[in-house]
Amino acid sequence: MKASIKKISDVKVEITVVLDRSDLEPARLKALEKLAGEVKVAGFRSGKAPSNLVEKHVDPNRLASVSLEQAIGDTLWKTFSEQKIAHVGRPDVVVKKYVPGESAEYTATVEKLPEINLGDYKKLKAKKDAVKVSEKEIEAVLSNIQKGFAEKKVVRRKAKLGDEVVIDFTGRINGEPFEGGKAKDFKLELGSKTFIAGFEEAVVGHESGDKFDIKTKFPKDYRVEACAGKDVVFETLLKQVNEVVLPKIDNKLAEKSGPFKTLKELKEDVKANITHQKEHEATEKYKDALILELAGNSKVVAPEVLVEDQKRLIRQDIERNLQFHKMTLAEYLRNMHKTEAEWEETEVNPLAEKRVRMGLTVAKLAAEFKVAVTDEEVAAKIAELKVVHKNNEAVLKQLETPEVRADIRNRLTTEKAVEELVRLNLK
């Protein structure tokens, strides 16, 4: 076998491989083993006949084709290994010459991981945000705790903001009902702003037993395209008004909400929880900023095949999130006033390339730091995930596969590399 490499770009090479009889014969024997199950040879079970007998019963053209595929597969991966080509994606193979059993020549064009020249990773300018917790944030949490212990009592009076009402309603656009526009015994907190503008305010002033129409309009960017910007009338029946009685925010409330004796202790716990959450968010933001800055200071070319993979993943994530909100991508794009091509050009493509550049930078960084992940660390992470997904048989099976274990090892490697980057730059 003779192989030569031609550089097409920083991330693409063309390999030319010339094979002779010594390369093709092992591939022919492997091909006969594969084809043994396709032919019937008297006196032998399927797939058990000797190769010389299989060859007499198999179509010569079929044998030649499978032999060539086998030869290319064996020699191409060997070439990648010998030439230390870290390829990505599927090679584009073109057969230039083939004489079965005698000689063959083919070219394989493939994208490879680029050479990455890291910038100075010890003197990055990114700063970690200082974490502060305001009294307003603490009060907001206390208010939610207060609402959790609220008592509700039925009252015979006109509804006002802050009350909970029980209503039946049917929405109509141009006199016709629409999907999702009808409900019975629906509980609504007036002033919560969970309904479209004008609805909750229109309930205020009515009392139980009242039937009335609420005329309002859906916003232009409403998630359901059929309703967006449309005038709507809700035929409404107010069935019950509940006065929400909030407890005082004091020591008694603190005792009810946890192992606290005083309101001061509860506030300290709330502040600690908010601080912990903000600290985590600030650290993650700082990590991203460091990696992005380092990628910008380094020579990193993003292979097209990796960018395309990221574009596909980004699109899948966005469509999955839109489905959760009962919106299609087409509706989302209309609300954004963008065509699909404009969206991909201005949002998806830049994000995909940025992710690839950051990922390659971290991979190079891990090699630079000589990061090592032990089998014990991988096993510990898998054990942790098994506890989290203990009721999901499909996930538990996946955790046993080599592919998932390799992915976990890569993630742990990345985490270690980024932690070291943070340690070197945290000021």
Buried (B, 14 or more C-beta within 10 A) or exposed (E): BEBEEEEEEEBBBBBBBBBEEEBBEBBBEBBBEBBBEBBEBEEBEEBEBEBEBBBEBBEEEEBBBBBBBBBBEBBBEBBBEEBEBEBBBEBEBEEEEBEBBEBBBBBBBBBBBBEBEBBEBEEBEBEBEEBEBEEEBBBEBBEEBBEEBEEEEEBEEBBBEEBBBBBBBBBBBEEEEBEEBBBEEBEBBBEEEEBBEEBBBBBBEBBBEBEEEBEBBBEEEBBBBEBBEBEBBBBBBBBBBBBBEEBEBEBEBBBEBEEBEEBEBBBEBBBEEBBEEBEEEBBEEBBEBBBBBBBBBBEBBBBBBBBEBBBEEBBEEBBEEBEEEEBEBEBBBBBEEBEEEEBBEEBBBEEBBBBBBBBBBBBBBBEBBEBEBEEEBBEEBBEEBBEEBEEEEEBBEBBEEEEBBEEBBBEBBBBBBBBBBBEEBEE
